Amino acid sequence: MKDPIITELRKIRDAHAAKFNYDFDAIAQDWLKEEAAARRAGQKFVDLSAKKKPQRRHRSMVVKAIKGRGKS
């Protein structure tokens, strides 16, 4: 089953890429130009650069936490 929204997005993306003869550098430059224009117009963007990655817990810590659950 094809999702109509995904189909439409792919169509739009392909049309945009075709305008630049599928040259990724040209497409990226256009994205940056469009983003700069949107920022100048006051559009806000989410900054994910400062988002911290969750720390992975060492396996021994997880085992100790699980074993400790049974004790009251």
MODELLER restraints for C-alpha pairs under 7 A, 6 or more apart:
rsr = mdl.restraints
at = mdl.atoms
rsr.add(forms.Gaussian(group=physical.xy_distance, feature=features.Distance(at['CA:17:A'], at['CA:27:A']), mean=6.49, stdev=0.5))
rsr.add(forms.Gaussian(group=physical.xy_distance, feature=features.Distance(at['CA:20:A'], at['CA:26:A']), mean=6.15, stdev=0.5))
rsr.add(forms.Gaussian(group=physical.xy_distance, feature=features.Distance(at['CA:20:A'], at['CA:27:A']), mean=6.27, stdev=0.5))
